[in-house]
């Protein structure tokens, strides 16, 4: 049983605990001797580490992605905590509880899924309703859909994150639709639910969240189209034009070619899908970033990717002075 998590570690602590070896890199000192830089993870975060002793043995017997028992001490290095490793060895995976190592949604997965099914059951477009009936009847798909993360790091990067992200976007879409005339509600809702389904195969998440080989080689956009085509192939009367429009929403949801979409959005529904996705992903990512910051400070540290600090207010997240 794991007793100490990365969020609990402080300078001066001694460590004898199990982590996931998230990264491992071999390097050389100026005198030519080897050393290792590593990253260790659990469900509360990551900590960087360094191995000066027994380097060759440890490097040869451990692999990234494995559970490892680490002995060492916590020190400060360039303003951040670092674990100086004295020994590290593989820990049998059957001897650990995976929930200690991979973060998960705090929301009720079954309730979220039931809400999504309720929404598709209420569709007025018969062929779209039948399409989702096929998806929800596929036990293998639904198990993966309810479990997969939505990203490795940026947003909803936890077990159940894909379902949480999808439901949040669906609810947001339903609130936006009445504001504009001429929106095909069922098509937009279908595109929202289907746009990220390729992530059920893009990621692996047994000991840590990372890209699968298929995910790196093909991407979730292509995988999603493949999954959709498999279901469409079982429906003889699905309108071909509607099938193309659904595929377009999937391949264009990143918004631009430079961000991974083969085509930019070219229908109103596809444009709305892109921006709804951007809103939900961005807000979730910023909130997670804020949650990991000092709650007593009005400003966060610098967010490198977004290029700014975020204001929390004197009373914390969302507070006002």
N, C-alpha and C positions, 0 to 999 in steps of 0.2 A: 504493500500500500504506500502510495506517495504521500509524504507529509509536508514537504517544503516545495513551494512553487517559486518561479522566477520573480514574481512580484513581491515576494517576501524577503528576497536577498538584500543584505546590506554589507557595506565595506567592513571587513574584519571577521565576517562569518566563516566558519569552516563548513564544508559541504561533503555529504555522503548521500547522494540522491540519484534517482533515475530521471533521465531526460531523453528527448529525441535528439539525435545528432542531425541537426538540420543542414549544416554545411561543414566541410572539412577541406582545408587547403594546406598543402605542403610548401614550405618556403625555406630559404637558407639565410643564416646569419652571415655577417661579414667574413667570419673565419671559415665559412663553408659548411658548418654543422647545420643539420636539419632542425626545423621546428614546425609546429602545426598551429594554424589559426582555425578556430572552430566557432560554430554558433549552436547553442543548445536551446531547445524549446520545450514548452509545455502549454497548456491551454491558457495560461495567463500572460504569455509573452515569450521573449527571447533574451538571452544574454550571450555576449561574445566571450570567448575563452582563448587561452593560449597554452600549448603543451611544450615545455622545455625538456622534460625528462622522459626517457623510454619512448622516444619519438618513433623510431622505426617499428618497434613492436606494436604500439598503439595504431600507427598509420596502417600497418599491414593486417590488423585484425578487426578493424571497425570500418563501417561503410555508412555514408550519409543515408538517412532514413531509418536507421536502426535505433532501437531502444538501447541506451547505454547507462551503466552505473558509473558515476563520476565522483572522484574524491579530490578535494582541493580546497582552496581558500579564495574568498572574494577580496579583490583589491580595487582601487581606483586607478584608471589610466586615461589621461587626457579628458578628465571631467566625467567619465562614464564608468560604470561598474564592469569589471572583467574577472572571470573565473580563471585562476591560475591552477591548472590541472596537475595533480600529482600522479593520478592513475585513472584509466578509463577502460572499461571492458564491456562487451556486448551483454545485454540482459535479455533473457528469453522473453519473447513477446507474449507467451501465454501466462507469464507471471505478472503482467501489468494490466491495468484497467484503461482502455483507450480513451475514456472520457476525461482522464487526467491530462491528456496531451493534445487533444484537438478541441478547440472551442466550439460551442453549440449555441443555437438560438435560445433565448430565454422564453420564447413564446411557445404555445401549445401547437405542435406540428399537426396533429389530427384535426384540431379545430380550424387551423388555417386552410388545410386541404379541403375540409368539408365546405368551407365558405367559398373556395374557388369552384368546387363542383356545383354548388348552388347557383353560382353566377352563370356557368356554362349551361346548366339545365334550363335557365331562364332565357336562353337565346331564342330569337324569333326566326333565325335563318336555319331551315331544316338540315342542310348539308353540313353546316358548321357544327350544329348540335350533335349530329351523328359522328362527325370527326372526333369530337372530344369524348363521346361515349366510347369510341375505340381506344383512345389514349387511357382513359380512366379504368377500362377493363383489363388493361395490360399490367399485371401485377409487378412484373420486372421493372417496367418503366416507372410506375408510381412509387415503388420503393426507392428507386434512385432519385426521382424527382423530389421526394420528401426529405432526402438525406443530403444531397449534394450542396456544396458551398456555391456562392455566386462569383467568387473571385479568390485569388490566392492571397491578396493583401488589401486591395483598394477599397472594397465595399462588400458588406454581407459576407465576409471571409470567415465563415464558420458553418458547422453542420446545420442544415436546415436553412441556410442563407438564401439558396436559390428560390425555395418556396416562399420565404418571407419577402424577398425582393419582388417576386412575380405577383403575389397577392397585393402588396403595397402599390405597385404600379397599376394593377387592375382597378383597385378602388379609386386611385387618383384619376385614371382615365375616365371612369364613370362620372366623376365630378366635373371633369373638363368638358365632356361631350355636349351637355346641354347649353354650354356657353356659345357654341358655334353651330351654325346651320349647315345642313348637308353632309354631316359626318355619318359614315356607315358604322354604327355602334358595334355591331357584331364583328365586323371585320377588324376594327381597331382592338377590341377585346381579344379576339383570336390571335392577332399579331403580338399583343403584349404577352399573352400566356406562352406563345410558342417561340418568342425571339431568342431565348437563352436555353432552350431545352438541350442543346448540344453540350452544355456544361455537365450533364450527367456522365459524359464520357471524357470530357476535357480534363477533369481533375481526378486525382487519387487523394484519399483522405483517411487512410487507416491509421497512420502514425503522425502524419503532418499533411497539410494541404499543399499540394504541388501539382504540376502539370503531368498528365499521362503522356506516354509516347505518342498516342494518337492525337492528343490535344496539341502538343508541340508541332507535330507534322502536318496536321490538317486544320485545326482551329474549330472552335465551337460553332462558328457560323456555317461552315461546310457540314459538320456533323448534324446540326439542326435540320438543314435541308434534307440530308439523307434520312433522318428519322421521320420527317414529315412525308417524304416520298414513299416510304415503306407503308405508312398508314393510308395515304391516298391510293396506293396500289390495291388496297383492299376495298375501295369504294368505286364501283363501276360508274356511278352517275354524278360524281363530283364535278362541278363545272370547271372546265380547263382554264378559263380566264380567271376565276377566283383562286385557283391553285397557283397561277403565276403571280397574282397580287399578294398572296400569302408568302410565297417564297421571296418576293421583292422586299417585303417588310422585314423578313429575317436578315437578308443579305445587306440591307441598307441601314440597319438600326444603329450602327456606329457613326453614321452621319456623313462620313467623307472617306475617300479612298486612303488618305494618309493615316487614318485611324483604323484601318482594317476592313472597311466595307468595300466590296467590289464595285458597288454603285451607290451614289448618294440617294436619299429619299426623293421619290418622284410622284408620290401621291400624298394628299393631305393626311390620310391615316398614317402613312409611313413617317411623315414629318412629325406628327404628334407623338408617335411611338418613340422616335429618337429623343425628343426633348423630355418626355415623361421619364424615359430611362435615365437620361442625364440628371434630371432633378433628383430622382430617388437614390441613385447611386452616389451622387455628390453629397447630398444631405447626410446619408448614412455614414459615408466615409469621414466627413468632417465631425460628426457627432462622436464616432469612435475615437478619432484623434483627440478631441476635447476630453473625452472620458478618461483617457490615459494621462492627462496632464494634471499638474498641481491644482486642486480645487480651490486653494486659497489665493491664487493669482488671478488678476482680472484679465490678463492676456496669456495666450498659449505661447509655447515656443514656436520657432519658425517652421512652417510646413514647407519642406523643400519642393515637393512636386507642385503645389499650388502657389508657391512663391509669396507667402504672406503669414503674418501672425493672425490669430482669431481672437476677437474680443468676447470675453465671457461675462463681463459685468462684475460688480462687487459681490454679488450673491451667488456667483457660480454660473453654470451652464444656463444660458437663457435669461439670467438675472439682469436687473437694471439698477443703476445707481440712484 
